[in-house]
Amino acid sequence: MSDSKVSNDQTFIHMQVAELAQVIDDKTHVVVDIRDATSFGNGRITDALHLTNDSLADFLREADPDAPVVVCCYHGNSSQQAAQFLVSQDFTQVYSLDGGFTQWQLLHPDRISR
């Protein structure tokens, strides 16, 4: 293997709802929500950004690739593929929220924006 190109075999990290709840008020982590517009509009983790196919290019251009990014979907399944995509775009700390918005809403109903 050539030293000129390092393979990117990094992957995202699973994050539990309790872990996000501990750091969210510090505003150190960027939460991106990939659910559909209606679901996002009906309720989202406070300060979450809505990441869609339409907003992806702007996010990739404007976001700090070294800032921790937490990807949220409905249950924590689709967020894994989106998180891995962000890793492939050279984001260094990417998390997939296990349990997704559904679990966040159950455990932290007071920390939802509408």
C-alpha positions as CSV (number, residue, x, y, z in Angstrom):
1,M,0.0,0.0,0.0
2,S,1.3,3.4,-0.9
3,D,1.9,6.0,1.9
4,S,0.4,8.7,-0.3
5,K,-3.2,7.6,0.2
6,V,-4.5,6.5,3.6
7,S,-7.6,4.4,3.3
8,N,-10.7,5.8,5.1
9,D,-11.9,2.8,7.0
10,Q,-13.5,4.9,9.7
11,T,-17.1,4.4,10.6
12,F,-19.7,6.3,12.6
13,I,-20.2,5.8,16.3
14,H,-23.5,4.7,17.9
15,M,-24.8,7.2,20.5
16,Q,-27.5,6.5,23.0
17,V,-30.2,9.0,23.8
18,A,-28.9,9.4,27.3
19,E,-25.5,10.3,25.9
20,L,-26.9,13.0,23.7
21,A,-29.0,14.3,26.5
22,Q,-25.8,14.9,28.5
23,V,-24.1,16.9,25.8
24,I,-26.9,18.7,23.9
25,D,-27.0,21.7,26.2
26,D,-23.3,22.4,25.6
27,K,-24.0,23.0,21.9
28,T,-20.8,21.1,21.0
29,H,-22.7,18.6,18.9
30,V,-24.6,19.4,15.7
31,V,-27.8,17.4,15.5
32,V,-29.1,16.7,12.0
33,D,-32.5,15.2,11.5
34,I,-33.1,13.2,8.3
35,R,-36.8,12.5,8.7
36,D,-39.4,13.9,6.3
37,A,-40.4,17.6,6.4
38,T,-43.8,16.9,8.1
39,S,-42.4,14.8,10.9
40,F,-39.6,17.4,11.4
41,G,-42.1,20.2,11.5
42,N,-44.3,18.3,14.0
43,G,-41.4,17.9,16.5
44,R,-37.7,17.7,16.6
45,I,-34.8,17.6,19.0
46,T,-34.2,21.3,20.0
47,D,-31.8,23.0,17.7
48,A,-31.7,20.1,15.2
49,L,-31.0,21.0,11.6
50,H,-33.2,19.4,8.9
51,L,-30.9,17.5,6.6
52,T,-32.6,16.6,3.2
53,N,-31.4,15.9,-0.3
54,D,-32.1,19.6,-1.0
55,S,-30.0,20.9,2.0
56,L,-27.2,18.4,1.9
57,A,-24.9,20.3,-0.5
58,D,-25.1,23.5,1.7
59,F,-24.5,21.4,4.8
60,L,-21.4,19.8,3.4
61,R,-20.1,23.1,2.3
62,E,-20.9,25.1,5.5
63,A,-20.5,22.6,8.3
64,D,-17.3,22.1,10.3
65,P,-16.1,18.6,9.4
66,D,-14.3,18.3,12.8
67,A,-17.4,19.2,14.8
68,P,-19.3,16.2,16.3
69,V,-22.4,15.5,14.2
70,V,-25.3,13.4,15.5
71,V,-27.6,12.0,12.8
72,C,-31.2,11.4,13.9
73,C,-34.0,9.5,12.1
74,Y,-37.2,7.8,13.3
75,H,-35.7,4.8,15.1
76,G,-32.0,4.8,14.5
77,N,-31.9,2.7,11.3
78,S,-31.7,5.1,8.4
79,S,-29.4,7.4,10.4
80,Q,-26.7,4.7,10.2
81,Q,-26.4,5.0,6.4
82,A,-26.5,8.8,6.6
83,A,-23.9,8.8,9.3
84,Q,-21.6,6.6,7.2
85,F,-22.1,8.9,4.2
86,L,-20.9,11.9,6.3
87,V,-17.9,9.9,7.4
88,S,-17.2,9.3,3.7
89,Q,-17.3,13.0,3.2
90,D,-14.4,13.5,5.7
91,F,-16.5,14.3,8.8
92,T,-14.3,13.1,11.7
93,Q,-16.8,12.5,14.5
94,V,-20.2,11.2,13.3
95,Y,-22.8,9.5,15.5
96,S,-26.0,7.7,14.7
97,L,-28.6,8.2,17.4
98,D,-29.8,4.8,18.5
99,G,-33.6,4.8,19.1
100,G,-33.9,7.9,17.0
101,F,-36.4,10.7,17.5
102,T,-39.0,8.1,18.7
103,Q,-36.9,7.3,21.8
104,W,-35.8,10.9,22.3
105,Q,-39.5,11.9,22.4
106,L,-40.3,9.2,25.0
107,L,-37.5,10.1,27.3
108,H,-37.2,13.9,26.8
109,P,-40.6,15.3,25.8
110,D,-39.5,18.6,27.4
111,R,-36.6,18.9,24.9
112,I,-38.5,19.0,21.7
113,S,-39.1,22.0,19.4
114,R,-42.2,22.4,17.2
